């Protein structure tokens, strides 16, 4: 028995929504061109794919900080154990174009006196 058109359409729309959501914060098109600095305290650290991330408390706000893919993040030296929840962090990166969204894509993170250049080619001095 052939699937009903409604079933096919529902599946199409569901897959389109999933793909759009999954790609929403990959690449750089969602981020400002200008880089900014965020200083705060690490609340969470994740090394899970598709990209590692930090949750940072800064100025009474909670920010999500996206890093690079796992391999590139490791290459920067930022690996499990390089930072801990509670550590002070300085993030240089590109924040979301949506000013209401507390989201930044990091190009460099600094913890203590150690800097991790996540996207070295994108760092603007």
Biopython code that builds the backbone (N, CA, C, O; Angstrom):
import numpy as np
from Bio.PDB.StructureBuilder import StructureBuilder

atoms = [
    (1, "UNK", "N", (0.835, -1.171, 0.000)),
    (1, "UNK", "CA", (0.000, 0.000, 0.000)),
    (1, "UNK", "C", (0.891, 1.250, 0.000)),
    (1, "UNK", "O", (1.839, 1.326, 0.782)),
    (2, "UNK", "N", (0.604, 2.213, -0.853)),
    (2, "UNK", "CA", (1.386, 3.441, -0.993)),
    (2, "UNK", "C", (1.085, 4.389, 0.169)),
    (2, "UNK", "O", (-0.043, 4.441, 0.658)),
    (3, "UNK", "N", (2.107, 5.142, 0.610)),
    (3, "UNK", "CA", (1.873, 6.095, 1.698)),
    (3, "UNK", "C", (0.927, 7.208, 1.253)),
    (3, "UNK", "O", (0.891, 7.570, 0.077)),
    (4, "UNK", "N", (0.171, 7.739, 2.190)),
    (4, "UNK", "CA", (-0.759, 8.822, 1.919)),
    (4, "UNK", "C", (0.019, 10.114, 1.683)),
    (4, "UNK", "O", (1.084, 10.305, 2.270)),
    (5, "UNK", "N", (-0.498, 11.009, 0.830)),
    (5, "UNK", "CA", (0.186, 12.285, 0.583)),
    (5, "UNK", "C", (0.426, 13.078, 1.872)),
    (5, "UNK", "O", (1.452, 13.743, 2.009)),
    (6, "UNK", "N", (-0.526, 13.008, 2.822)),
    (6, "UNK", "CA", (-0.366, 13.741, 4.075)),
    (6, "UNK", "C", (0.851, 13.229, 4.850)),
    (6, "UNK", "O", (1.574, 14.007, 5.474)),
    (7, "UNK", "N", (1.065, 11.920, 4.802)),
    (7, "UNK", "CA", (2.207, 11.316, 5.503)),
    (7, "UNK", "C", (3.515, 11.769, 4.870)),
    (7, "UNK", "O", (4.480, 12.085, 5.565)),
    (8, "UNK", "N", (3.532, 11.796, 3.543)),
    (8, "UNK", "CA", (4.737, 12.232, 2.822)),
    (8, "UNK", "C", (5.026, 13.695, 3.140)),
    (8, "UNK", "O", (6.169, 14.049, 3.429)),
    (9, "UNK", "N", (3.999, 14.552, 3.090)),
    (9, "UNK", "CA", (4.185, 15.974, 3.394)),
    (9, "UNK", "C", (4.633, 16.187, 4.834)),
    (9, "UNK", "O", (5.528, 16.993, 5.089)),
    (10, "UNK", "N", (4.034, 15.488, 5.757)),
    (10, "UNK", "CA", (4.425, 15.626, 7.167)),
    (10, "UNK", "C", (5.883, 15.231, 7.353)),
    (10, "UNK", "O", (6.624, 15.913, 8.061)),
    (11, "UNK", "N", (6.298, 14.152, 6.732)),
    (11, "UNK", "CA", (7.694, 13.714, 6.819)),
    (11, "UNK", "C", (8.637, 14.726, 6.205)),
    (11, "UNK", "O", (9.710, 14.988, 6.748)),
    (12, "UNK", "N", (8.246, 15.297, 5.074)),
    (12, "UNK", "CA", (9.073, 16.308, 4.411)),
    (12, "UNK", "C", (9.258, 17.530, 5.313)),
    (12, "UNK", "O", (10.379, 17.999, 5.506)),
    (13, "UNK", "N", (8.149, 18.045, 5.865)),
    (13, "UNK", "CA", (8.237, 19.230, 6.713)),
    (13, "UNK", "C", (9.019, 18.962, 7.991)),
    (13, "UNK", "O", (9.769, 19.825, 8.445)),
    (14, "UNK", "N", (8.859, 17.801, 8.565)),
    (14, "UNK", "CA", (9.607, 17.450, 9.772)),
    (14, "UNK", "C", (11.103, 17.384, 9.480)),
    (14, "UNK", "O", (11.907, 17.888, 10.264)),
    (15, "UNK", "N", (11.483, 16.771, 8.363)),
    (15, "UNK", "CA", (12.903, 16.666, 8.030)),
    (15, "UNK", "C", (13.485, 18.026, 7.680)),
    (15, "UNK", "O", (14.645, 18.297, 7.992)),
    (16, "UNK", "N", (12.694, 18.895, 7.030)),
    (16, "UNK", "CA", (13.160, 20.237, 6.707)),
    (16, "UNK", "C", (13.383, 21.042, 7.978)),
    (16, "UNK", "O", (14.389, 21.740, 8.107)),
    (17, "UNK", "N", (12.450, 20.947, 8.912)),
    (17, "UNK", "CA", (12.596, 21.653, 10.178)),
    (17, "UNK", "C", (13.828, 21.171, 10.924)),
    (17, "UNK", "O", (14.585, 21.987, 11.450)),
    (18, "UNK", "N", (14.047, 19.858, 10.980)),
    (18, "UNK", "CA", (15.216, 19.303, 11.669)),
    (18, "UNK", "C", (16.506, 19.791, 11.013)),
    (18, "UNK", "O", (17.438, 20.207, 11.701)),
    (19, "UNK", "N", (16.557, 19.740, 9.694)),
    (19, "UNK", "CA", (17.772, 20.156, 8.977)),
    (19, "UNK", "C", (18.047, 21.636, 9.195)),
    (19, "UNK", "O", (19.200, 22.024, 9.380)),
    (20, "UNK", "N", (17.018, 22.468, 9.177)),
    (20, "UNK", "CA", (17.191, 23.898, 9.395)),
    (20, "UNK", "C", (17.698, 24.166, 10.798)),
    (20, "UNK", "O", (18.603, 24.978, 10.988)),
    (21, "UNK", "N", (17.125, 23.493, 11.781)),
    (21, "UNK", "CA", (17.555, 23.667, 13.167)),
    (21, "UNK", "C", (18.987, 23.184, 13.351)),
    (21, "UNK", "O", (19.779, 23.845, 14.023)),
    (22, "UNK", "N", (19.325, 22.057, 12.772)),
    (22, "UNK", "CA", (20.668, 21.500, 12.931)),
    (22, "UNK", "C", (21.725, 22.389, 12.299)),
    (22, "UNK", "O", (22.848, 22.464, 12.799)),
    (23, "UNK", "N", (21.387, 23.064, 11.210)),
    (23, "UNK", "CA", (22.365, 23.901, 10.517)),
    (23, "UNK", "C", (22.363, 25.348, 10.994)),
    (23, "UNK", "O", (23.224, 26.132, 10.592)),
    (24, "UNK", "N", (21.416, 25.708, 11.837)),
    (24, "UNK", "CA", (21.240, 27.100, 12.213)),
    (24, "UNK", "C", (22.497, 27.735, 12.774)),
    (24, "UNK", "O", (22.761, 28.900, 12.476)),
    (25, "UNK", "N", (23.283, 27.032, 13.568)),
    (25, "UNK", "CA", (24.447, 27.637, 14.189)),
    (25, "UNK", "C", (25.752, 27.008, 13.716)),
    (25, "UNK", "O", (26.762, 27.065, 14.418)),
    (26, "UNK", "N", (25.734, 26.417, 12.546)),
    (26, "UNK", "CA", (26.974, 25.954, 11.943)),
    (26, "UNK", "C", (27.394, 26.994, 10.923)),
    (26, "UNK", "O", (26.543, 27.694, 10.374)),
    (27, "UNK", "N", (28.673, 27.109, 10.660)),
    (27, "UNK", "CA", (29.142, 28.178, 9.791)),
    (27, "UNK", "C", (29.201, 29.471, 10.587)),
    (27, "UNK", "O", (29.197, 29.457, 11.817)),
    (28, "UNK", "N", (29.255, 30.594, 9.870)),
    (28, "UNK", "CA", (29.423, 31.897, 10.511)),
    (28, "UNK", "C", (28.329, 32.885, 10.136)),
    (28, "UNK", "O", (28.316, 33.997, 10.665)),
    (29, "UNK", "N", (27.418, 32.527, 9.251)),
    (29, "UNK", "CA", (26.434, 33.486, 8.747)),
    (29, "UNK", "C", (25.509, 34.015, 9.835)),
    (29, "UNK", "O", (24.940, 35.096, 9.678)),
    (30, "UNK", "N", (25.345, 33.295, 10.916)),
    (30, "UNK", "CA", (24.465, 33.710, 12.004)),
    (30, "UNK", "C", (25.140, 34.671, 12.981)),
    (30, "UNK", "O", (24.490, 35.210, 13.876)),
    (31, "UNK", "N", (26.461, 34.886, 12.806)),
    (31, "UNK", "CA", (27.242, 35.662, 13.770)),
    (31, "UNK", "C", (27.653, 37.018, 13.192)),
    (31, "UNK", "O", (27.769, 37.188, 11.978)),
    (32, "UNK", "N", (27.869, 37.972, 14.091)),
    (32, "UNK", "CA", (28.358, 39.289, 13.695)),
    (32, "UNK", "C", (29.749, 39.168, 13.088)),
    (32, "UNK", "O", (30.492, 38.243, 13.417)),
    (33, "UNK", "N", (30.101, 40.081, 12.218)),
    (33, "UNK", "CA", (31.444, 40.105, 11.645)),
    (33, "UNK", "C", (32.474, 40.621, 12.637)),
    (33, "UNK", "O", (33.631, 40.201, 12.617)),
    (34, "UNK", "N", (32.048, 41.536, 13.506)),
    (34, "UNK", "CA", (32.938, 42.124, 14.499)),
    (34, "UNK", "C", (33.103, 41.182, 15.687)),
    (34, "UNK", "O", (32.146, 40.545, 16.127)),
    (35, "UNK", "N", (34.317, 41.104, 16.192)),
    (35, "UNK", "CA", (34.567, 40.249, 17.351)),
    (35, "UNK", "C", (34.411, 41.042, 18.637)),
    (35, "UNK", "O", (34.645, 42.250, 18.672)),
    (36, "UNK", "N", (34.014, 40.349, 19.683)),
    (36, "UNK", "CA", (33.878, 40.971, 20.992)),
    (36, "UNK", "C", (34.460, 40.035, 22.047)),
    (36, "UNK", "O", (34.806, 38.887, 21.766)),
    (37, "UNK", "N", (34.556, 40.553, 23.255)),
    (37, "UNK", "CA", (35.140, 39.793, 24.355)),
    (37, "UNK", "C", (34.074, 39.563, 25.422)),
    (37, "UNK", "O", (33.272, 40.444, 25.734)),
    (38, "UNK", "N", (34.091, 38.367, 25.963)),
    (38, "UNK", "CA", (33.164, 37.986, 27.031)),
    (38, "UNK", "C", (34.000, 37.431, 28.181)),
    (38, "UNK", "O", (34.790, 36.507, 27.985)),
    (39, "UNK", "N", (33.830, 37.990, 29.377)),
    (39, "UNK", "CA", (34.536, 37.499, 30.563)),
    (39, "UNK", "C", (33.506, 36.976, 31.549)),
    (39, "UNK", "O", (32.513, 37.642, 31.844)),
    (40, "UNK", "N", (33.753, 35.778, 32.055)),
    (40, "UNK", "CA", (32.815, 35.211, 32.997)),
    (40, "UNK", "C", (33.327, 33.940, 33.632)),
    (40, "UNK", "O", (34.527, 33.666, 33.635)),
    (41, "UNK", "N", (32.392, 33.159, 34.174)),
    (41, "UNK", "CA", (32.706, 31.927, 34.881)),
    (41, "UNK", "C", (32.062, 30.751, 34.157)),
    (41, "UNK", "O", (30.886, 30.798, 33.798)),
    (42, "UNK", "N", (32.838, 29.708, 33.949)),
    (42, "UNK", "CA", (32.332, 28.514, 33.270)),
    (42, "UNK", "C", (31.324, 27.810, 34.175)),
    (42, "UNK", "O", (31.624, 27.484, 35.324)),
    (43, "UNK", "N", (30.132, 27.581, 33.640)),
    (43, "UNK", "CA", (29.070, 26.862, 34.354)),
    (43, "UNK", "C", (28.956, 25.414, 33.882)),
    (43, "UNK", "O", (28.642, 24.518, 34.665)),
    (44, "UNK", "N", (29.215, 25.197, 32.581)),
    (44, "UNK", "CA", (29.150, 23.852, 31.993)),
    (44, "UNK", "C", (30.183, 23.748, 30.879)),
    (44, "UNK", "O", (30.510, 24.733, 30.218)),
    (45, "UNK", "N", (30.691, 22.527, 30.685)),
    (45, "UNK", "CA", (31.617, 22.223, 29.593)),
    (45, "UNK", "C", (31.112, 20.962, 28.902)),
    (45, "UNK", "O", (30.812, 19.963, 29.556)),
    (46, "UNK", "N", (31.020, 21.017, 27.574)),
    (46, "UNK", "CA", (30.617, 19.837, 26.807)),
    (46, "UNK", "C", (31.600, 19.619, 25.662)),
    (46, "UNK", "O", (31.965, 20.555, 24.951)),
    (47, "UNK", "N", (32.016, 18.382, 25.501)),
    (47, "UNK", "CA", (32.879, 18.016, 24.376)),
    (47, "UNK", "C", (32.115, 17.167, 23.360)),
    (47, "UNK", "O", (32.721, 16.543, 22.489)),
    (48, "UNK", "N", (30.813, 17.145, 23.468)),
    (48, "UNK", "CA", (29.979, 16.311, 22.597)),
    (48, "UNK", "C", (29.861, 16.907, 21.197)),
    (48, "UNK", "O", (29.824, 18.127, 21.041)),
    (49, "UNK", "N", (29.800, 16.035, 20.165)),
    (49, "UNK", "CA", (29.544, 16.517, 18.812)),
    (49, "UNK", "C", (28.145, 17.127, 18.729)),
    (49, "UNK", "O", (27.310, 16.759, 19.556)),
    (50, "UNK", "N", (27.832, 17.999, 17.832)),
    (50, "UNK", "CA", (28.634, 18.328, 16.657)),
    (50, "UNK", "C", (29.773, 19.292, 16.951)),
    (50, "UNK", "O", (30.724, 19.373, 16.174)),
    (51, "UNK", "N", (29.694, 20.034, 18.071)),
    (51, "UNK", "CA", (30.815, 20.882, 18.448)),
    (51, "UNK", "C", (30.816, 21.055, 19.959)),
    (51, "UNK", "O", (29.760, 21.182, 20.578)),
    (52, "UNK", "N", (31.999, 21.058, 20.547)),
    (52, "UNK", "CA", (32.092, 21.328, 21.974)),
    (52, "UNK", "C", (31.550, 22.726, 22.285)),
    (52, "UNK", "O", (31.492, 23.593, 21.413)),
    (53, "UNK", "N", (31.159, 22.922, 23.530)),
    (53, "UNK", "CA", (30.605, 24.218, 23.910)),
    (53, "UNK", "C", (30.820, 24.465, 25.395)),
    (53, "UNK", "O", (31.097, 23.551, 26.172)),
    (54, "UNK", "N", (30.682, 25.727, 25.756)),
    (54, "UNK", "CA", (30.738, 26.149, 27.149)),
    (54, "UNK", "C", (29.451, 26.895, 27.465)),
    (54, "UNK", "O", (28.853, 27.519, 26.589)),
    (55, "UNK", "N", (29.036, 26.825, 28.705)),
    (55, "UNK", "CA", (28.010, 27.717, 29.215)),
    (55, "UNK", "C", (28.733, 28.624, 30.201)),
    (55, "UNK", "O", (29.370, 28.154, 31.144)),
    (56, "UNK", "N", (28.626, 29.942, 29.967)),
    (56, "UNK", "CA", (29.381, 30.922, 30.742)),
    (56, "UNK", "C", (28.416, 31.913, 31.379)),
    (56, "UNK", "O", (27.526, 32.448, 30.717)),
    (57, "UNK", "N", (28.602, 32.147, 32.660)),
    (57, "UNK", "CA", (27.850, 33.171, 33.388)),
    (57, "UNK", "C", (28.681, 34.448, 33.351)),
    (57, "UNK", "O", (29.816, 34.475, 33.826)),
    (58, "UNK", "N", (28.098, 35.520, 32.775)),
    (58, "UNK", "CA", (28.822, 36.782, 32.645)),
    (58, "UNK", "C", (27.852, 37.937, 32.877)),
    (58, "UNK", "O", (26.845, 38.059, 32.180)),
    (59, "UNK", "N", (28.152, 38.762, 33.834)),
    (59, "UNK", "CA", (27.318, 39.930, 34.088)),
    (59, "UNK", "C", (25.875, 39.594, 34.406)),
    (59, "UNK", "O", (24.971, 40.345, 34.039)),
    (60, "UNK", "N", (25.642, 38.484, 35.079)),
    (60, "UNK", "CA", (24.292, 38.088, 35.431)),
    (60, "UNK", "C", (23.510, 37.435, 34.297)),
    (60, "UNK", "O", (22.316, 37.168, 34.436)),
    (61, "UNK", "N", (24.181, 37.177, 33.175)),
    (61, "UNK", "CA", (23.542, 36.522, 32.033)),
    (61, "UNK", "C", (24.241, 35.204, 31.740)),
    (61, "UNK", "O", (25.432, 35.046, 32.006)),
    (62, "UNK", "N", (23.488, 34.264, 31.191)),
    (62, "UNK", "CA", (24.037, 32.967, 30.836)),
    (62, "UNK", "C", (24.238, 32.918, 29.323)),
    (62, "UNK", "O", (23.301, 33.120, 28.551)),
    (63, "UNK", "N", (25.466, 32.649, 28.918)),
    (63, "UNK", "CA", (25.847, 32.614, 27.505)),
    (63, "UNK", "C", (26.206, 31.202, 27.082)),
    (63, "UNK", "O", (26.804, 30.450, 27.852)),
    (64, "UNK", "N", (25.846, 30.845, 25.872)),
    (64, "UNK", "CA", (26.334, 29.616, 25.244)),
    (64, "UNK", "C", (27.492, 30.026, 24.337)),
    (64, "UNK", "O", (27.368, 30.942, 23.525)),
    (65, "UNK", "N", (28.604, 29.340, 24.490)),
    (65, "UNK", "CA", (29.789, 29.619, 23.683)),
    (65, "UNK", "C", (30.095, 28.370, 22.860)),
    (65, "UNK", "O", (30.471, 27.329, 23.399)),
    (66, "UNK", "N", (29.928, 28.495, 21.553)),
    (66, "UNK", "CA", (30.230, 27.379, 20.654)),
    (66, "UNK", "C", (31.703, 27.390, 20.301)),
    (66, "UNK", "O", (32.283, 28.437, 20.013)),
    (67, "UNK", "N", (32.300, 26.205, 20.327)),
    (67, "UNK", "CA", (33.690, 26.045, 19.915)),
    (67, "UNK", "C", (33.686, 25.432, 18.514)),
    (67, "UNK", "O", (32.644, 25.409, 17.858)),
    (68, "UNK", "N", (34.809, 24.945, 18.056)),
    (68, "UNK", "CA", (34.901, 24.321, 16.729)),
    (68, "UNK", "C", (34.459, 22.866, 16.828)),
    (68, "UNK", "O", (34.013, 22.412, 17.881)),
    (69, "UNK", "N", (34.588, 22.141, 15.720)),
    (69, "UNK", "CA", (34.281, 20.706, 15.782)),
    (69, "UNK", "C", (35.255, 20.039, 16.753)),
    (69, "UNK", "O", (36.287, 20.624, 17.082)),
    (70, "UNK", "N", (34.948, 18.836, 17.213)),
    (70, "UNK", "CA", (35.796, 18.206, 18.233)),
    (70, "UNK", "C", (37.275, 18.102, 17.857)),
    (70, "UNK", "O", (38.141, 18.337, 18.700)),
    (71, "UNK", "N", (37.570, 17.760, 16.625)),
    (71, "UNK", "CA", (38.974, 17.605, 16.217)),
    (71, "UNK", "C", (39.715, 18.938, 16.257)),
    (71, "UNK", "O", (40.829, 19.017, 16.776)),
    (72, "UNK", "N", (39.107, 19.969, 15.718)),
    (72, "UNK", "CA", (39.745, 21.282, 15.698)),
    (72, "UNK", "C", (39.881, 21.844, 17.115)),
    (72, "UNK", "O", (40.890, 22.472, 17.439)),
    (73, "UNK", "N", (38.884, 21.625, 17.947)),
    (73, "UNK", "CA", (38.962, 22.092, 19.335)),
    (73, "UNK", "C", (40.107, 21.387, 20.056)),
    (73, "UNK", "O", (40.855, 22.022, 20.800)),
    (74, "UNK", "N", (40.248, 20.084, 19.843)),
    (74, "UNK", "CA", (41.368, 19.336, 20.451)),
    (74, "UNK", "C", (42.706, 19.865, 19.961)),
    (74, "UNK", "O", (43.646, 20.008, 20.743)),
    (75, "UNK", "N", (42.792, 20.159, 18.657)),
    (75, "UNK", "CA", (44.039, 20.680, 18.083)),
    (75, "UNK", "C", (44.480, 21.967, 18.761)),
    (75, "UNK", "O", (45.675, 22.248, 18.856)),
    (76, "UNK", "N", (43.510, 22.751, 19.235)),
    (76, "UNK", "CA", (43.847, 24.005, 19.918)),
    (76, "UNK", "C", (44.456, 23.743, 21.301)),
    (76, "UNK", "O", (45.028, 24.642, 21.919)),
    (77, "UNK", "N", (44.323, 22.503, 21.775)),
    (77, "UNK", "CA", (44.796, 22.148, 23.113)),
    (77, "UNK", "C", (43.696, 22.133, 24.143)),
    (77, "UNK", "O", (43.919, 21.744, 25.290)),
    (78, "UNK", "N", (42.489, 22.559, 23.739)),
    (78, "UNK", "CA", (41.364, 22.542, 24.669)),
    (78, "UNK", "C", (40.754, 21.155, 24.661)),
    (78, "UNK", "O", (39.981, 20.801, 23.770)),
    (79, "UNK", "N", (41.113, 20.385, 25.659)),
    (79, "UNK", "CA", (40.705, 18.986, 25.784)),
    (79, "UNK", "C", (40.105, 18.793, 27.179)),
    (79, "UNK", "O", (40.267, 19.662, 28.036)),
    (80, "UNK", "N", (39.420, 17.678, 27.423)),
    (80, "UNK", "CA", (38.905, 17.437, 28.773)),
    (80, "UNK", "C", (40.016, 17.603, 29.819)),
    (80, "UNK", "O", (41.108, 17.054, 29.671)),
    (81, "UNK", "N", (39.723, 18.354, 30.858)),
    (81, "UNK", "CA", (40.704, 18.621, 31.906)),
    (81, "UNK", "C", (41.416, 19.954, 31.744)),
    (81, "UNK", "O", (42.065, 20.421, 32.680)),
    (82, "UNK", "N", (41.308, 20.580, 30.569)),
    (82, "UNK", "CA", (41.965, 21.871, 30.351)),
    (82, "UNK", "C", (41.260, 22.992, 31.108)),
    (82, "UNK", "O", (41.858, 24.031, 31.391)),
    (83, "UNK", "N", (40.000, 22.779, 31.432)),
    (83, "UNK", "CA", (39.221, 23.761, 32.193)),
    (83, "UNK", "C", (38.235, 23.012, 33.070)),
    (83, "UNK", "O", (37.908, 21.852, 32.822)),
    (84, "UNK", "N", (37.776, 23.692, 34.085)),
    (84, "UNK", "CA", (36.804, 23.109, 35.015)),
    (84, "UNK", "C", (35.653, 24.076, 35.240)),
    (84, "UNK", "O", (35.805, 25.289, 35.098)),
    (85, "UNK", "N", (34.510, 23.524, 35.592)),
    (85, "UNK", "CA", (33.386, 24.362, 35.998)),
    (85, "UNK", "C", (33.867, 25.224, 37.159)),
    (85, "UNK", "O", (34.504, 24.730, 38.089)),
    (86, "UNK", "N", (33.557, 26.507, 37.097)),
    (86, "UNK", "CA", (34.002, 27.449, 38.123)),
    (86, "UNK", "C", (35.205, 28.264, 37.713)),
    (86, "UNK", "O", (35.498, 29.285, 38.336)),
    (87, "UNK", "N", (35.914, 27.837, 36.671)),
    (87, "UNK", "CA", (37.066, 28.604, 36.188)),
    (87, "UNK", "C", (36.608, 29.908, 35.543)),
    (87, "UNK", "O", (35.559, 29.973, 34.902)),
    (88, "UNK", "N", (37.427, 30.946, 35.730)),
    (88, "UNK", "CA", (37.194, 32.208, 35.031)),
    (88, "UNK", "C", (37.687, 32.034, 33.591)),
    (88, "UNK", "O", (38.722, 31.413, 33.350)),
    (89, "UNK", "N", (36.930, 32.590, 32.637)),
    (89, "UNK", "CA", (37.269, 32.441, 31.226)),
    (89, "UNK", "C", (37.080, 33.771, 30.515)),
    (89, "UNK", "O", (36.173, 34.543, 30.827)),
    (90, "UNK", "N", (37.955, 34.017, 29.555)),
    (90, "UNK", "CA", (37.788, 35.147, 28.641)),
    (90, "UNK", "C", (37.619, 34.555, 27.255)),
    (90, "UNK", "O", (38.456, 33.780, 26.792)),
    (91, "UNK", "N", (36.533, 34.924, 26.599)),
    (91, "UNK", "CA", (36.223, 34.420, 25.269)),
    (91, "UNK", "C", (36.301, 35.581, 24.292)),
    (91, "UNK", "O", (35.699, 36.632, 24.514)),
    (92, "UNK", "N", (37.041, 35.389, 23.214)),
    (92, "UNK", "CA", (37.027, 36.327, 22.093)),
    (92, "UNK", "C", (36.321, 35.599, 20.967)),
    (92, "UNK", "O", (36.670, 34.470, 20.621)),
    (93, "UNK", "N", (35.324, 36.260, 20.402)),
    (93, "UNK", "CA", (34.575, 35.598, 19.340)),
    (93, "UNK", "C", (33.530, 36.485, 18.722)),
    (93, "UNK", "O", (33.517, 37.701, 18.915)),
    (94, "UNK", "N", (32.657, 35.852, 17.976)),
    (94, "UNK", "CA", (31.620, 36.552, 17.238)),
    (94, "UNK", "C", (30.264, 36.191, 17.842)),
    (94, "UNK", "O", (29.887, 35.020, 17.889)),
    (95, "UNK", "N", (29.543, 37.201, 18.300)),
    (95, "UNK", "CA", (28.262, 36.930, 18.925)),
    (95, "UNK", "C", (27.162, 36.849, 17.877)),
    (95, "UNK", "O", (27.337, 37.276, 16.736)),
    (96, "UNK", "N", (26.041, 36.299, 18.281)),
    (96, "UNK", "CA", (24.892, 36.133, 17.411)),
    (96, "UNK", "C", (24.409, 37.482, 16.894)),
    (96, "UNK", "O", (24.457, 38.486, 17.605)),
    (97, "UNK", "N", (23.940, 37.492, 15.641)),
    (97, "UNK", "CA", (23.330, 38.692, 15.075)),
    (97, "UNK", "C", (22.070, 39.083, 15.855)),
    (97, "UNK", "O", (21.707, 40.258, 15.909)),
    (98, "UNK", "N", (21.415, 38.103, 16.451)),
    (98, "UNK", "CA", (20.223, 38.331, 17.254)),
    (98, "UNK", "C", (20.670, 38.775, 18.650)),
    (98, "UNK", "O", (21.127, 37.957, 19.449)),
    (99, "UNK", "N", (20.536, 40.062, 18.936)),
    (99, "UNK", "CA", (21.019, 40.613, 20.216)),
    (99, "UNK", "C", (20.312, 40.007, 21.429)),
    (99, "UNK", "O", (20.828, 40.077, 22.545)),
    (100, "UNK", "N", (19.137, 39.414, 21.219)),
    (100, "UNK", "CA", (18.426, 38.776, 22.329)),
    (100, "UNK", "C", (18.967, 37.391, 22.638)),
    (100, "UNK", "O", (18.667, 36.824, 23.688)),
    (101, "UNK", "N", (19.759, 36.848, 21.733)),
    (101, "UNK", "CA", (20.314, 35.506, 21.893)),
    (101, "UNK", "C", (21.704, 35.623, 22.517)),
    (101, "UNK", "O", (22.582, 36.280, 21.957)),
    (102, "UNK", "N", (21.899, 35.013, 23.631)),
    (102, "UNK", "CA", (23.196, 35.046, 24.323)),
    (102, "UNK", "C", (24.031, 33.879, 23.819)),
    (102, "UNK", "O", (24.193, 32.864, 24.497)),
    (103, "UNK", "N", (24.557, 34.053, 22.608)),
    (103, "UNK", "CA", (25.299, 33.007, 21.916)),
    (103, "UNK", "C", (26.505, 33.618, 21.234)),
    (103, "UNK", "O", (26.405, 34.662, 20.589)),
    (104, "UNK", "N", (27.648, 32.959, 21.380)),
    (104, "UNK", "CA", (28.888, 33.433, 20.776)),
    (104, "UNK", "C", (29.645, 32.251, 20.201)),
    (104, "UNK", "O", (29.639, 31.162, 20.775)),
    (105, "UNK", "N", (30.298, 32.466, 19.065)),
    (105, "UNK", "CA", (31.191, 31.465, 18.496)),
    (105, "UNK", "C", (32.615, 31.920, 18.827)),
    (105, "UNK", "O", (33.057, 32.980, 18.383)),
    (106, "UNK", "N", (33.317, 31.114, 19.603)),
    (106, "UNK", "CA", (34.649, 31.491, 20.088)),
    (106, "UNK", "C", (35.716, 31.302, 19.015)),
    (106, "UNK", "O", (35.707, 30.315, 18.279)),
    (107, "UNK", "N", (36.629, 32.257, 18.938)),
    (107, "UNK", "CA", (37.836, 32.069, 18.138)),
    (107, "UNK", "C", (39.037, 31.822, 19.055)),
    (107, "UNK", "O", (40.004, 31.166, 18.669)),
    (108, "UNK", "N", (38.955, 32.364, 20.280)),
    (108, "UNK", "CA", (39.998, 32.122, 21.295)),
    (108, "UNK", "C", (39.336, 32.108, 22.667)),
    (108, "UNK", "O", (38.465, 32.926, 22.963)),
    (109, "UNK", "N", (39.765, 31.166, 23.493)),
    (109, "UNK", "CA", (39.355, 31.188, 24.899)),
    (109, "UNK", "C", (40.621, 31.203, 25.751)),
    (109, "UNK", "O", (41.620, 30.565, 25.419)),
    (110, "UNK", "N", (40.558, 31.938, 26.846)),
    (110, "UNK", "CA", (41.699, 32.030, 27.758)),
    (110, "UNK", "C", (41.223, 31.673, 29.156)),
    (110, "UNK", "O", (40.246, 32.222, 29.668)),
    (111, "UNK", "N", (41.942, 30.742, 29.753)),
    (111, "UNK", "CA", (41.655, 30.299, 31.117)),
    (111, "UNK", "C", (42.956, 30.440, 31.895)),
    (111, "UNK", "O", (43.950, 29.782, 31.587)),
    (112, "UNK", "N", (42.939, 31.306, 32.907)),
    (112, "UNK", "CA", (44.186, 31.600, 33.607)),
    (112, "UNK", "C", (45.144, 32.272, 32.649)),
    (112, "UNK", "O", (44.794, 33.259, 32.002)),
    (113, "UNK", "N", (46.356, 31.742, 32.557)),
    (113, "UNK", "CA", (47.337, 32.316, 31.635)),
    (113, "UNK", "C", (47.488, 31.485, 30.360)),
    (113, "UNK", "O", (48.442, 31.673, 29.605)),
    (114, "UNK", "N", (46.555, 30.572, 30.121)),
    (114, "UNK", "CA", (46.621, 29.681, 28.956)),
    (114, "UNK", "C", (45.539, 30.059, 27.942)),
    (114, "UNK", "O", (44.352, 30.080, 28.268)),
    (115, "UNK", "N", (45.961, 30.356, 26.708)),
    (115, "UNK", "CA", (45.027, 30.662, 25.631)),
    (115, "UNK", "C", (44.906, 29.478, 24.689)),
    (115, "UNK", "O", (45.882, 28.781, 24.412)),
    (116, "UNK", "N", (43.700, 29.264, 24.207)),
    (116, "UNK", "CA", (43.397, 28.200, 23.252)),
    (116, "UNK", "C", (42.834, 28.866, 22.000)),
    (116, "UNK", "O", (41.727, 29.403, 22.014)),
    (117, "UNK", "N", (43.603, 28.824, 20.927)),
    (117, "UNK", "CA", (43.189, 29.440, 19.675)),
    (117, "UNK", "C", (42.347, 28.444, 18.889)),
    (117, "UNK", "O", (42.869, 27.595, 18.167)),
    (118, "UNK", "N", (41.043, 28.566, 19.045)),
    (118, "UNK", "CA", (40.100, 27.631, 18.439)),
    (118, "UNK", "C", (40.089, 27.800, 16.922)),
    (118, "UNK", "O", (40.125, 26.818, 16.180)),
    (119, "UNK", "N", (40.038, 29.050, 16.468)),
    (119, "UNK", "CA", (40.085, 29.387, 15.035)),
    (119, "UNK", "C", (41.211, 30.396, 14.840)),
    (119, "UNK", "O", (40.940, 31.590, 14.714)),
    (120, "UNK", "N", (42.472, 29.950, 14.812)),
    (120, "UNK", "CA", (43.598, 30.888, 14.759)),
    (120, "UNK", "C", (43.563, 31.842, 13.558)),
    (120, "UNK", "O", (43.995, 32.988, 13.670)),
    (121, "UNK", "N", (43.057, 31.383, 12.423)),
    (121, "UNK", "CA", (43.019, 32.235, 11.228)),
    (121, "UNK", "C", (41.978, 33.341, 11.333)),
    (121, "UNK", "O", (41.999, 34.285, 10.543)),
    (122, "UNK", "N", (41.089, 33.240, 12.275)),
    (122, "UNK", "CA", (40.010, 34.236, 12.410)),
    (122, "UNK", "C", (40.277, 35.243, 13.526)),
    (122, "UNK", "O", (39.498, 36.180, 13.704)),
    (123, "UNK", "N", (41.350, 35.069, 14.272)),
    (123, "UNK", "CA", (41.625, 35.978, 15.386)),
    (123, "UNK", "C", (42.085, 37.327, 14.832)),
    (123, "UNK", "O", (43.014, 37.412, 14.029)),
    (124, "UNK", "N", (41.404, 38.373, 15.289)),
    (124, "UNK", "CA", (41.765, 39.737, 14.901)),
    (124, "UNK", "C", (42.388, 40.406, 16.106)),
    (124, "UNK", "O", (41.773, 40.468, 17.171)),
    (125, "UNK", "N", (43.570, 40.894, 15.957)),
    (125, "UNK", "CA", (44.269, 41.526, 17.095)),
    (125, "UNK", "C", (43.855, 42.935, 17.308)),
    (125, "UNK", "O", (44.352, 43.593, 18.222)),
]
sb = StructureBuilder()
sb.init_structure("model")
sb.init_model(0)
sb.init_chain("A")
sb.init_seg("    ")
for serial, (resi, resn, name, xyz) in enumerate(atoms, 1):
    if name == "N":
        sb.init_residue(resn, " ", resi, " ")
    sb.init_atom(name, np.array(xyz, "f"), 0.0, 1.0, " ", f" {name:<3s}", serial, name[0])
structure = sb.get_structure()
